[in-house]
Every structure is written in C-alpha cells, then in structure tokens.
C-alpha cells in the first residue's frame, strides 16, 4: 500500500512538471494558432542557462533558476516579434520557424557546452520518509514551485484583464481586434510566457534528471501527447491530461519498466482519443 501511495506522489510530481510545459504550449496554440516546436528548446535552454548562471557566474541555485526562466521568456519575446509575428497567419511557416529555432538552440548548446551531459545537481538532497512513504526533498520542492506557477498562470488567464484579452483572442480573433485588443501586444507576451514556463521547468527538473543537449526532444513529445490528450487549445484539458500522463508514467515505469511503460502510455492515450477524439476538454469543430 505504501508503495502505491509513494508512486502516486511521484506521478503527481511528474504531472505538475508536464502541466507547466503543456499550459504554455497549448496557450500559444489556442491564442496564436502556432505549433511551437521550439518549446522543447525552451526547456533545454532553461536548464543550461540555470547551469551557466550557477556555475559560471556563481549565482545561488534559486536565483539561477529565476534568471533562466526570465531569460528564456525574453528570448521568446524577441523571437515572436522578430520572426513569428510576420508569418502568424501561415501555420506551415511558423512551424518551420520554431523548428529552426529549436535546432539553433540545440546546436548552440552543443557548441558552447559540448555534446556530453554536464554535471548539474539539485542543491537539496535526501528524502522525506513517513510510515513507509517516500519522496525526495527535491521533488517536493519542484512540486511546490510547479503548483505555485500553475496557480499563478490560472489567475493570470482567468482573473486578470490581460487574461480576458488572451481568451478573447483565442475565441474569436476578428471580434477581439474589433474591440481594440491588439495582437501586437498579446502575441509576444503569450509566446514569452510560454517559453518562460518551459525554461522554468527545465531549470528545475534537469538538475534532478539529466542535462544534455537531446533532453528537449523527449520533453516536446510529452508536451504534444498531453496537449492532444487534453484538447488542443484547452488550458484546463492540458492540466488534467498532464496529471493523467504523469500517473500512468509513474505506475507503468515502476511496475512494468520504462519501455513497457512508454508503450502503455501510448495505448492509454489512443483509447481515450477513441472515446473522445477532440481530447478530454477539447471542442469539436464542425465544418460545412
């Protein structure tokens, strides 16, 4: 019984990390109609920037994580204004641009830090043990920060004027523009927030797992799975799907092994999509 509960705690922690990634990913798609292939690159960049700030500039770990998230968001803002915004109505062009950005980030990381994993460890060790339950302090800290970030994003999206404007752009861009909501103000900030969330997740999680140039690819795949399962453009759906994927991954990895666990995850996703083709909270689109 204790093992089941401990695994559930791990699943919740993984789900919170996936939720952080997927909220930003689905927000950009829902508001801008852009499939951001650079999202995994943002995760990778966040990890390496935190490593740079901590090891080369001597910043404390917490400050390094914060600076990494901010820097990734600023880079995202610059990329949206400079490149993505010019082709915002061309989905294929934006996909190519963001894929190119991801490749540039990976290549830059390899050139600057090398192709091998770097030694970057979470500064807190040990684990909480209570009546047979087990959870590392690092995972507890990451879970708390992820929960705080997710709550902050929900407050921003659903309780602020800026969030209302973002949702208006997602629901009907033409009507939102007619009401005076300018895409030139909304889109760069949405893209920057999305990349900042990815960077924050990378800065927090890579010291626990591994920091190497290919780590963003698997993260991008998981973000795709979560967003499709939750329903494209649905923030609530992405959050629920993230925890579903986290729990399935945790239990399957512990009791079936990593390879079988990955297979089970895809089977679960396919079965859910057979019942709900639009995702858990996606809206069906009717075409004439």
Helices and strands as residue ranges (DSSP letters): H 2-32, H 39-51, I 52-56, H 61-82, G 84-87, H 91-113, E 127-130, E 133-136, H 137-159, H 161-171, H 173-178, H 183-205, H 215-230, H 235-256, H 258-275
